[in-house]
């Protein structure tokens, strides 16, 4: 699936070297919010979980110019049936932070989740002090729905989170209005 500046695609084993190098370069940006896999073995296990489990889907956000990995977005806890929802997690890499690439990438993932996966609702759970992540959720049309104390165990402690959500009925600033079908399907690799 392609936007004007980025595309999304699934993780592959061949992405491990670039992904882990970007994680190591981005350590200061990610902490204390996020701890993505920084070694080849950890990346291999992470990518396998995202591609081998129907309740998860993982996407790399790649720059159209050169194809470099700008970040990643995962849909976790995918539930079908009457619920049709998933929980989003994401991270930008330092070289791409602040350039709007993750906003475009998140828009692509949202469009794909709603238009092709048939999901109805997506949630983002963000620690209240993570201003950049909250700004991204807001820019992409998510609404603040609530507060979840002691929601996730991160970096040795249970952390409070704000809950942001978007449903298919809500207006969203999707980057793909008018894109052709050939540009929209990243496949289920």
Backbone as a ProteinNet text record, in pm:
[ID]
protein_1_A
[PRIMARY]
XXXXXXXXXXXXXXXXXXXXXXXXXXXXXXXXXXXXXXXXXXXXXXXXXXXXXXXXXXXXXXXXXXXXXXXXXXXXXXXXXXXXXXXXXXXXXXXXXXXXXXXXXXXXXXXXXXXXXXXXXXXXXXXXXXXXXXXXXXXXXXXXXXXXXXXXXXXXXXXXXXXXXXXXXXXXXXXXXXXXXXXXXXXXX
[TERTIARY]
85.7	0	90.3	64.1	153.8	80.8	148.8	104.5	196.3	190.3	272.4	420.6	451.1	591.2	635	540	573.9	482	526.9	444.4	450.5	356.8	361.9	375.5	446.7	461.3	488.1	473.5	495	644.4	673.5	809	858.5	987.6	1050	1178.6	1229.3	1356.6	1471	1465.1	1571.8	1578.1	1473	1469.5	1543.7	1585.7	1642	1760.2	1855.9	1975.8	1941.1	1863.4	1827.2	1739.9	1642.1	1551.2	1628	1713.4	1784.7	1885.1	1946.1	2035.6	1956.6	1837.8	1752.7	1706.4	1677.7	1638.4	1752	1872.3	1986.6	2011	1996.1	2012.5	1903.8	1790	1671.8	1646.5	1741.5	1722.4	1678.1	1740.8	1704	1563.1	1521.8	1386.4	1281.6	1309.6	1210.5	1194.1	1300	1291.7	1229.5	1145.1	1108.5	981.3	937.1	805.8	807.1	914.8	912.4	1046	1040.7	1161.9	1154.9	1168.3	1161.7	1285.2	1278.2	1388.8	1514.9	1627	1752.3	1859.2	1829	1925.9	1864	1946.7	1891.4	1797.1	1832.4	1746.6	1613.9	1618.8	1494.8	1407.8	1469.3	1393.1	1326.6	1400.5	1345.4	1223.6	1230.9	1116.9	999.5	1027.9	925.1	853.8	930.1	871.7	790.4	838.3	764.6	630.3	626.9	499.6	401.4	452	364.4	312.9	387.1	344.1	278.4	296.2	243.5	123	67.7	-43.4	-157.9	-275.1	-385.7	-442.1	-401.6	-449.1	-352.2	-252.5	-153.8	-124.6	-89.2	-41.4	63.1	176.9	284	321.7	348.2	381.7	504.4	590.7	700.9	655.4	688.9	664.7	795.6	792.3	914.3	902.9	1009.9	1011.8	1007.6	926.8	919.1	1052.7	1120.4	1252.6	1356.9	1403.2	1508.9	1462.4	1338.3	1284.1	1329.4	1402.2	1449.1	1334.5	1356.1	1253.4	1247.5	1130.9	1109	1049.6	980.4	916.1	837.3	755.5	676.8	543.9	442.7	308.8	254.1	205.1	147	0.7	-78.5	-215.4	-214.6	-241.2	-239.9	-381.2	-399	-527.7	-642.4	-621.5	-726.5	-836.3	-957	-1073.8	-1173.1	-1224.2	-1321.8	-1461.2	-1555.3	-1692.2	-1760	-1839.1	-1913.8	-1828.1	-1706.9	-1620.8	-1539.7	-1475.3	-1396.2	-1308.3	-1212.4	-1126.2	-981.7	-894.8	-754.4	-691.3	-575.8	-501.4	-371.8	-347.5	-229.7	-112.2	5.2	129.9	222.7	308.6	393.7	518.4	613.9	735	800.3	845.7	924.8	1071.7	1153.9	1297.4	1350.5	1459.7	1509.7	1528.8	1581.9	1607.7	1478.8	1365.9	1237.8	1145.5	1180.3	1092.4	1071.7	948.2	914.8	898	896.4	885	747	654.5	519.7	505.6	612.9	608.9	523.3	530	450.2	301.9	267.8	127.4	72.3	148.1	105	99.9	201.3	202.2	86.9	56.9	-55.7	-186.3	-198.8	-318.1	-334.2	-224.5	-229.5	-273.4	-218.2	-255.6	-402.3	-448.6	-589.9	-678.7	-645.8	-724.8	-726.9	-611.8	-604.9	-688.2	-677.5	-751.6	-902.2	-949	-1092.6	-1141	-1069	-1118.1	-1092.6	-985.1	-950.9	-961.9	-928	-938	-1078.9	-1159.5	-1296.9	-1310	-1206.9	-1217.6	-1309.3	-1369.8	-1462	-1399.2	-1307.5	-1252.9	-1104.4	-1026.7	-885.5	-859.4	-778.8	-741.3	-591.1	-552.1	-412.5	-407.8	-324.9	-307.3	-170.9	-170.5	-50.8	-28	96.4	128.7	108.7	47.4	11.9	128.4	249.7	363.8	424.2	374.4	429.9	362.5	405.1	341.3	346	455.3	466.7	365.1	346.6	251.6	107.6	79.1	-54.8	-83.1	15.3	-2.4	-27.9	40.8	19.5	-122.1	-167.7	-304.3	-405.9	-387.9	-480.6	-478.6	-359	-347.3	-414.5	-414.4	-472.5	-620.8	-682.8	-827.6	-877.8	-789.4	-832.9	-888.4	-988.2	-1045.4	-1007.1	-986.6	-956.1	-1083.8	-1077.2	-1195.4	-1184.7	-1063.9	-1055.9	-914.8	-908.1	-782.9	-784.5	-675.8	-664.2	-545.3	-570.2	-459.1	-393.5	-261.9	-186.7	-219.8	-219.1	-268	-168.2	-41.4	59.6	185.6	249.7	375.7	489.5	553.2	659.6	776.4	894.5	1017.3	1009.1	958.5	960.6	846.1	744.7	633.1	504.6	392.3	262.2	242.7	210.1	201.7	58.3	19.8	-109.5	-106.4	-224.6	-236.1	-364.5	-356.7	-476.8	-522	-653.5	-710	-767.5	-713.2	-757.7	-819.9	-924.4	-990.5	-1040.9	-1057.5	-1111.9	-1201.2	-1320.5	-1408.6	-1425.1	-1469.6	-1482.7	-1580.4	-1675.7	-1773.5	-1716.3	-1609.4	-1552.8	-1476.7	-1478.9	-1400.7	-1252.9	-1177.2	-1033.9	-958.9	-844.6	-767.6	-683.5	-746.1	-673.1	-592.6	-469.4	-382.4	-413.5	-508	-526.1	-653.9	-718.7	-840.5	-808.2	-877.6	-857.4	-745.6	-678.7	-571.7	-632.1	-560.2	-608.2	-590.5	-669.5	-662.3	-524.2	-448.3	-314.8	-218	-249	-162.1	-199.9	-304.8	-362.2	-337.1	-301.6	-297.7	-154.8	-108.2	27.3	37.1	-73.3	-71.3	-62.2	-77.4	-68	56.2	174.8	300.5	341
-116.7	0	123.1	215.8	329.6	461.3	552.5	690.1	779	908.4	999.8	993.6	968.6	966.2	834.4	750.7	621.5	513	391.1	274.5	187	94	-3.8	-142.3	-226.7	-366.1	-450.1	-580	-670.8	-689.3	-728.4	-761.9	-883.3	-886.5	-1004.5	-1034.8	-1156.9	-1188.5	-1098.8	-1059	-976.5	-835.9	-792.7	-658.7	-651.2	-764.8	-768.7	-676.5	-673.8	-590.8	-443	-396.3	-253.9	-218.8	-304.8	-276.9	-264	-360.5	-356.4	-241.2	-206.4	-89.4	37.4	49.6	167.3	171	56.2	51.2	103	56	100.3	250.9	303.8	448	529.9	468.8	540.2	518.3	458.2	424	544.7	660	778.9	827.4	814.4	853.5	761.6	633	534.5	527.1	550.3	532.5	653.2	635.4	514.2	447.6	483.1	439.3	303.5	270.4	161.4	88.6	-44.5	-125.9	-228.4	-184.3	-278.4	-368	-477.8	-573.6	-511.9	-527.7	-464.7	-564.2	-694.1	-795.3	-879.2	-943.5	-1027.4	-1136.1	-1201.2	-1307.7	-1251.1	-1137.2	-1075.4	-1029.8	-975	-934.2	-1055	-1164.6	-1284.4	-1335.4	-1338.7	-1383.7	-1287.1	-1158.7	-1054.2	-1064.2	-1071.4	-1080.6	-1208.6	-1318.8	-1445.4	-1435.7	-1369.3	-1351.5	-1269.3	-1167.7	-1079.2	-1142.8	-1236.5	-1297.8	-1433.5	-1495.2	-1629.5	-1637.9	-1525.5	-1523.4	-1442	-1503.2	-1429.3	-1315.8	-1306.8	-1196.2	-1077.9	-1084.1	-976.5	-949	-826.5	-789.1	-680.5	-696.8	-599.2	-538.5	-408.8	-335.8	-248.7	-247.3	-152.6	-31.1	86	210	241.7	240.2	257.5	381.1	457.4	576.4	536.1	607.9	579.1	606.5	712.7	743.3	658.4	554.9	471.4	349.7	347.3	230	208.4	303.3	287.1	277.6	201.5	182	305.7	370.4	490.9	457.8	343.6	305.3	177.2	146.7	23.5	47.1	-27.8	-19.7	-161.2	-198	-330.5	-317.8	-411.7	-426.3	-552.4	-537.4	-648.5	-677.2	-792.7	-830.9	-815	-859.6	-851.9	-950.6	-898.5	-980.3	-963.2	-1074.3	-1067.9	-1087.5	-1129.7	-1148.7	-1015.3	-1008.8	-888	-772.7	-799.6	-694.6	-624.3	-699.7	-650.6	-531.4	-557.2	-448.6	-494.9	-398	-425.9	-310.4	-337.5	-236.2	-205.7	-79	-36.4	-5.8	-42.4	-1.8	44.5	142.5	194.7	260.1	279.4	351.9	407.6	531.5	593.4	568.4	570.8	567.5	710.5	734.2	870	950.3	888.9	963.6	1010.5	949.2	982.6	1062	1075.6	1142	1288.7	1334.5	1474.4	1513.7	1418	1447.8	1416.6	1369.5	1337.8	1202	1125.4	995.3	895.2	897.4	803.5	837.6	964.4	1002	943.6	957.2	899.4	747.3	686.3	540.9	491	560.2	520.4	533.6	638.4	652	535.5	488.9	373.4	247.7	225.4	107.2	114.5	230.7	247.6	217.9	275.9	249.1	100.1	34.8	-107.6	-188.6	-154.6	-228	-215.7	-97.2	-76.5	-126.5	-93.4	-120.4	-262.6	-326.9	-459.5	-569.4	-538.6	-639.5	-645.5	-544.8	-542.7	-507.6	-444.7	-405.3	-284.3	-270.9	-160.9	-56.8	-100.4	-11.5	-39.9	67.1	56.8	142	89.8	162.7	184.8	295.5	323.5	353.9	283.9	309.4	374	494.8	578.1	624.2	615.1	670.5	822.4	880	1022.1	1117.3	1080.6	1168.3	1161.2	1072.9	1054	1151.2	1276.3	1383	1357.6	1303.1	1279.1	1175	1068.9	964.5	1014.7	1094	1152.3	1245.7	1325.9	1416.4	1338.1	1225.7	1143	1086.7	1032.9	979.8	1088.5	1205	1316.7	1357.5	1372.5	1412.5	1312.6	1186.5	1082.3	1060.1	1146.5	1141.5	1058.7	1004.6	926.9	1021.3	973.3	1054.1	992	1079	1033.6	978.4	852.8	788.6	765.8	758.2	731.1	711.5	671.6	653	514.6	442.2	306.5	300.4	303.3	295.3	157	155	28.5	-64.1	-10.8	-82.7	-182.3	-140.7	-227.6	-229.8	-346.2	-362.3	-326.3	-211.4	-161	-117.2	-162.4	-120.2	-139.9	-255.2	-292.5	-243.6	-181.1	-131.1	-127	-131.8	-114.7	33.3	65.9	205.2	242.6	363.3	419.3	453.2	448.7	481.9	558.8	646.1	704.9	612.1	601.8	518.5	608.4	595.9	669.2	568.7	607.1	512.6	582.6	502.1	545.7	433.5	467.1	367.2	399.7	302.1	317.2	429.6	459	564.6	705.4	717.2	849.5	903.5	1034.8	1097.4	1080.1	1045	1028	1093.3	1149.4	1217.2	1119.1	1013.1	908.3	961.7	915.8	966.4	908.1	814	741.6	775.7	882.8	917.1	922.3	839.9	841.1	750.9	677.4	587.6	469.7	420.4	305.3	176.8	71.8	-52.9	-117.4	-100	-158.7	-99	20.9	87.8	56.3	-22.3	-29.1	-158.2	-265.9	-393.6	-441.5	-434.4	-481.5	-632.7	-704.7	-849.8	-897.5	-1025	-1085.7	-1172.8	-1114	-1187.6	-1259.4
0	0	0	-88.9	-105.6	-83.3	-16.2	-2.8	-84.5	-60.3	-139.6	-101.7	27.4	71.6	131.6	174.4	234.2	181.2	200.2	176.6	300.2	310	418.4	357.1	427.8	385.7	509	492.6	604.5	633.1	755.4	798	719.4	689.2	629.3	706.6	697.4	763.5	714.1	587.2	529.7	589.4	657.1	717.2	850.4	903.7	1038.4	1061.3	970	989.9	994.5	897.1	895.6	1015.7	1046.1	1157.3	1288.5	1318.4	1446.7	1452.2	1339.7	1337.5	1367.8	1309.2	1334.2	1480.3	1537.1	1678.9	1765.9	1739.8	1820.7	1805.2	1683.6	1659.8	1729.7	1756.4	1806.9	1955.1	2023.7	2164.9	2248.3	2230.7	2309	2276.7	2152.6	2112.6	2175.6	2179.7	2224.7	2376	2449.6	2595	2660.9	2757.6	2831.3	2780.1	2659.4	2612.4	2543.9	2476.1	2380.5	2381.4	2367.9	2368.9	2255.4	2130.4	2018.1	2013.3	1938.8	1934.5	1873	1942.2	1899.5	1856.4	1861.4	1818.6	1707.2	1625.2	1518.9	1571	1680.3	1734.9	1784.4	1852	1901.2	1785	1679.8	1561.5	1496.5	1479.7	1415	1490.8	1623.3	1704.3	1691.4	1693.4	1680.8	1546.1	1437.9	1304.1	1288.5	1345.2	1337	1408.3	1524.1	1595.7	1513.2	1445.2	1368.7	1240.9	1185.4	1059.8	1080.3	1195.8	1216.9	1307.4	1347.4	1442.4	1382.6	1361.3	1298.7	1383.8	1510.3	1594.2	1591.8	1503	1492.1	1344.4	1315.4	1182.3	1200.9	1136.7	1151	1017.9	1019.2	897.4	920	821.7	819.8	740.6	789.5	716.7	645.7	512.3	432.7	344.4	338.3	254.2	107.3	29.5	-113.9	-181.5	-140.1	-195.4	-124.2	-188.5	-133.1	-56.2	-8.7	58.9	201.3	260	397.4	496.6	602.9	705.6	794.9	797.5	878.6	1014.6	1024.3	1149.1	1130.9	1229.5	1226.1	1296	1252.4	1310.8	1318.7	1435.2	1454.9	1492.6	1445.6	1494.6	1579.8	1708	1803	1850.7	1910.5	1969.9	1871.4	1748.1	1646.9	1684.1	1696	1727.8	1614.3	1564.2	1455.6	1513.1	1432	1478.8	1503.9	1610.3	1641.5	1689.2	1732.5	1787.8	1677.8	1590	1476.7	1512.9	1600.6	1647.1	1659.4	1683.8	1708	1783.1	1843.1	1918.4	1844.2	1819.1	1744.5	1836.3	1791.6	1854.2	1743.7	1772.6	1666.4	1722.3	1633.7	1668.8	1544.2	1552.6	1445.9	1475.7	1374.3	1394.7	1390.7	1461.1	1485.7	1357.3	1253	1129.4	1062.7	1097.6	1035.1	1126.6	1252.3	1349.4	1312.2	1329.8	1307.1	1161.9	1071.5	928.1	872.4	956	909.5	844.2	839.6	772.9	849	981.2	1060.2	1053.6	1042.2	1027.6	897.3	790.4	663.5	672.7	733.3	748.7	833	943.1	1027.5	950.8	870.2	786.2	690.4	632.6	542.7	616.6	735.7	813.9	854.3	896.4	933	812.5	697.6	577.3	545.6	554.2	525.1	624.8	752.8	856.6	836.3	804	786	649.7	543.8	408.8	360.8	407.8	357.7	462.5	587.2	692.8	750.7	725.1	774.5	921.6	979.9	1120.4	1133.8	1249.7	1279	1370.6	1457.1	1559.7	1579.7	1596.6	1630.5	1753.1	1844.7	1966.2	1968.8	2030.9	2062.1	2210.7	2284.4	2427.5	2446.9	2504.9	2511.9	2655.2	2701.2	2832.6	2828.6	2931.9	2930.1	2904.4	2938	2916.2	2777.2	2692.8	2559.1	2461.6	2467	2389.4	2238.9	2187.4	2043.4	1997.1	2074.1	2037.2	2046.7	2147.5	2161.2	2043.8	2005.7	1891.7	1763.2	1744.7	1626.4	1624.9	1737.3	1744.5	1710.2	1766.3	1741.7	1593.9	1535.2	1393.7	1301	1341	1255.6	1282.4	1361.7	1379.2	1495.1	1577.8	1693.5	1799.8	1875	1983.6	2117.3	2215.4	2350.5	2412.2	2459.2	2517.3	2666.2	2718	2860.4	2910.4	3035.6	3107.7	3170.5	3153.8	3207.8	3302.6	3434.5	3529.3	3526.4	3546	3553.9	3436.7	3316.2	3198.2	3140.5	3122.7	3062.4	3147.9	3150.5	3223.1	3128.2	3151.9	3065.1	3151.3	3115.6	3183.4	3334.5	3375.5	3516.4	3602.8	3543.2	3624.8	3542.2	3612.8	3548.5	3519.7	3394.3	3349.9	3313.8	3355.8	3317	3168.1	3106	2963.9	2936.7	2837.7	2779.3	2667.7	2650.6	2544.2	2435.4	2316.4	2198.5	2102.1	2031	1940.8	1815	1712.9	1584.9	1535.2	1488.7	1428.4	1280.9	1206.8	1062.5	1026.8	1115.3	1086.3	1104	1179.9	1208.7	1088	1074.2	968.3	1000.7	898.6	919.5	804.2	834.3	730	649.8	597.3	526.9	410.1	394.3	288.3	151.8	143.8	18.2	-55.3	-22.1	-94.4	-242.8	-321.6	-465.4	-515.5	-428.5	-473.8	-548.2	-644.4	-719.6	-642	-675.9	-600.4	-602.9	-708.4	-714.4	-614.3	-566.2	-470.1	-326.6	-303.5	-171	-94.6	-156.3	-85.5	-59.5	68.2	96.5	106.5	93.5	104.8	248.3	268.1	402.1	406	385.8	378.6	499.2
[MASK]
+++++++++++++++++++++++++++++++++++++++++++++++++++++++++++++++++++++++++++++++++++++++++++++++++++++++++++++++++++++++++++++++++++++++++++++++++++++++++++++++++++++++++++++++++++++++++++++

